[in-house]
């Protein structure tokens, strides 16, 4: 369950110079899904920005994030409707708060406790399935805070499954990493016009 901080730091350090990051990203786009991710990322991000309330156009948001998955969403009507209600209830607190903060100022345990369950209900018929799609939904909703984590990335960093506990631990490491390397992440973000959490996602992701 523990995250290897050394693994994370070692991977990130290689790509913090802007040219090194740009070279990796150009190579990634030539491999498998990397090109599709690059092709669709800004369109998906724009849709989420245009529909900022968490529960707004929830069916289309879920469909968009599952376009990055090998399989379509499997969710029951009851769970989906419950997710819509629970996400709508978080509008005036969680969403508005997160829109004004970055990862350095977020209460990670509180936020993940509030968001993980409702998003999981919207993206899966069972709570026990891996939460890769949850991290994608969180990223596109708050791209300045939440990185995307897939199963291969998670295994490379240490851990058995992408669940609420593991992702919360990962966010603690991300928060510390950004605190100590903020200037480098911000420099890359500005150079390539990407949110900082997307920069991290690309650095630690290995396309198939």
ZIRABEL-V437379 format. One record per residue. N is the residue number from 1. PHI is phi as a letter, one per 20 degrees, with the letter a starting at -180 (none if undefined). Layout:
BEGIN
<<N,PHI> <N,PHI>>
END
This chain:
BEGIN
<<1,none> <2,f> <3,e> <4,e> <5,f> <6,f> <7,f> <8,f> <9,f> <10,f> <11,f> <12,f> <13,g> <14,f> <15,d> <16,f> <17,f> <18,g> <19,f> <20,f> <21,f> <22,f> <23,f> <24,f> <25,f> <26,f> <27,f> <28,g> <29,f> <30,e> <31,d> <32,l> <33,f> <34,g> <35,f> <36,f> <37,g> <38,f> <39,f> <40,d> <41,g> <42,f> <43,f> <44,f> <45,f> <46,f> <47,f> <48,f> <49,f> <50,f> <51,c> <52,f> <53,g> <54,g> <55,e> <56,f> <57,l> <58,f> <59,f> <60,f> <61,f> <62,f> <63,f> <64,f> <65,f> <66,f> <67,f> <68,e> <69,d> <70,f> <71,c> <72,f> <73,f> <74,c> <75,b> <76,e> <77,g> <78,f> <79,f> <80,f> <81,f> <82,f> <83,f> <84,g> <85,f> <86,f> <87,f> <88,f> <89,f> <90,e> <91,g> <92,f> <93,d> <94,f> <95,f> <96,f> <97,f> <98,f> <99,f> <100,d> <101,c> <102,d> <103,f> <104,f> <105,d> <106,e> <107,e> <108,f> <109,g> <110,f> <111,f> <112,f> <113,f> <114,f> <115,e> <116,g> <117,g> <118,g> <119,f> <120,f> <121,f> <122,f> <123,d> <124,b> <125,e> <126,c> <127,f> <128,e> <129,f> <130,g> <131,e> <132,g> <133,f> <134,f> <135,f> <136,f> <137,f> <138,f> <139,f> <140,f> <141,f> <142,c> <143,f> <144,e> <145,c> <146,d> <147,e> <148,e> <149,c> <150,d> <151,f> <152,f> <153,f> <154,g> <155,f> <156,f> <157,e> <158,o> <159,p> <160,d> <161,b> <162,e> <163,c> <164,g> <165,f> <166,f> <167,f> <168,f> <169,f> <170,f> <171,f> <172,f> <173,f> <174,f> <175,f> <176,f> <177,f> <178,f> <179,g> <180,e> <181,c> <182,g> <183,f> <184,f> <185,f> <186,f> <187,f> <188,f> <189,g> <190,f> <191,f> <192,d> <193,l> <194,c> <195,f> <196,f> <197,f> <198,f> <199,g> <200,f> <201,g> <202,f> <203,f> <204,e> <205,e> <206,d> <207,f> <208,e>>
END
